[in-house]
Amino acid sequence: MPPSTTTLALVEDTGATRWRNWHENFEQPLSKFYNIWNLDPNHSTVPGYNSTTRALQNIIEEALDSDLKIRAIGGGWSFTPVAASNGILINTRPLNYRFRIEAPHQHPDYSGSGTLLFVQAGTSVADLNMYLESRGLSLKTSGASNGQTIAGALSTGTHGSAWDFGAIPEFVHSIHLIPGPHPMKTLWLERASARTVHDAIPQMLGAEVVADDDLFNAALVSFGSFGIIAGVVIEADPIYWLETWRKRMPYDDALWTAIENRDFGSISLPGANGRIPYAFQLLFNPHEGKDRGFTIGMYREASQPTPCTPTAPGKIVAGDGALEAIAHFTDLFGGVTPDLSKLLLKIGVKDIDGACGTHGQTFRDTTTRGKAASSAMGVSLDRAREVVDISADNVVATNAPALIAMRLVKASQGTLSFTRHAPVTAVVEIDGPASNRVKQAQRLTWQALNDRNIPHTFHWGKINNLDRASLREAYGTAAVDKWLDARRSILTTPELRDAFANDLTDALGLSD
């Protein structure tokens, strides 16, 4: 058991009965909305962390006693109600404790070469970037935006463009999970094949160690359905710099062959100079054609390049994707006029000639807000060109005010990670304001993928058309059943499984 505490974390009942996500494309009615704060928000302590864990257990007990569902919410960045609940919603954003795990507290079998940190679930990716950089460290990857909390970004499988590394779940090594009320033990999940933290750490937290590859891989991308994630252990790299080049190039046979073969040395990427990009992306306006657009290469350097010139503030910066680019030129808060798509012909995406920054300085957006419609489809490399063409054709056919981006991400290990297409997943994004035209372009694209039998998955935090049948088709019945088996193993009673379900998991057959 953790040390007893006489004072629990501060929990505030806001009185709210409705909640709206960050991008304002849906609103959720609910019974209660709580804010929660650590005892001392400015000093990370184990007793303070344990008091917050106990307070969260008390809220779970309240949900069970009241027959209410429960979810923890972070940045609310998802476009889908994946993290929503009509019962109790807990705002965990104030929970930002951080602890460095030094060598004596690492597991004897740990073979990694990075720096391990235990991070409380509410820590935003933006704050984590600043914290790490002040200590000469860096995240291995992140999404284009970084307003999400680390638990939220992990749980929805948020990806970057690191084609030879993977998505955010790939740098998470341990998960501290709260699967029920006190006196149930909390769980410390790790892979049996990759132990990371000495058992003394979870013992200080009163957590039971569960070292199991299948359980851990299932919990990685579980969008709040396995319990409340209290904290995670991440592996950080020594600080590095990204030199970014963004140039217009033809999207010709040579480029697509290089992408399919992951052979970037066979083409002349902007700024390469013999280097292979750490991150790679396409970004283009379909209204200008689909045979030419921006190619973005980010080259990782261990030391700061000279000169090191960042992208000027206020412009579309090196790390911006399609949604962030559109947000600079359209008012996502207001109505969408019929001729808004014409603005895309004048959109100010400019060349970038070696912009330089740390990871956090490159991927820095935390403000893209408003009624937006973002969809991201994961497909195999050999179908990527076809999916990009289909997406572009439908954006043009509907006159939708949307941009298209494609990122490459190494396949993830999470059982329901949408970046599951091996060896590298192509993530094709259709992003724009939440207009009927954008939504129609997305729907037509999804239908075309089905009609052409193109295997595809969807980002869990973005708009999609998944149902029970398509979920099993996308991931395979064996993977879905393995995820459900893991959930039943962690949530051992029907009451707990019902509490940590929501409308989305019900619709997808993931609440059993």
Secondary structure, DSSP 8 states (H G I E B T S, - for coil): -----SS--EEEE----EEE-TT-S-EEE-SEEEEEE-SSTTS--HHHHHHHHHHHHHHHHHHHHTT--EEEESS---SSGGG--SSEEEE-TT---EEEE-GGGB-TT----SEEEEEETT-BHHHHHHHHHTTTEE-S---SB--SBHHHHHHTT---SBTTT--GGGGEEEEEEE-SSTTS-EEEEE-GGG--B-THHHHHTTEEEEE-HHHHHHHHT-TTTTSEEEEEEEEEEE--EEEEEEEEEE--HHHHHHHHHT-GGGS--TT-TT---SEEEEEE-GGG-SSEEEEEEEEEESS--SS-----TTS--TT--HHHHHHTTS-TTS---TTGGGGGGG-----EEEEEEEHHHHS-B----SSEEEEEEEEEHHHHHHHHHHHHHHHHHTT---EEEEEEEE---STT-S--SSSEEEEEEEEEES-HHHHHHHHHHHHHHHHTT---EE-TTS-----HHHHHHHH-HHHHHHHHHHHHHHS-SHHHHHHT--HHHHHHT---
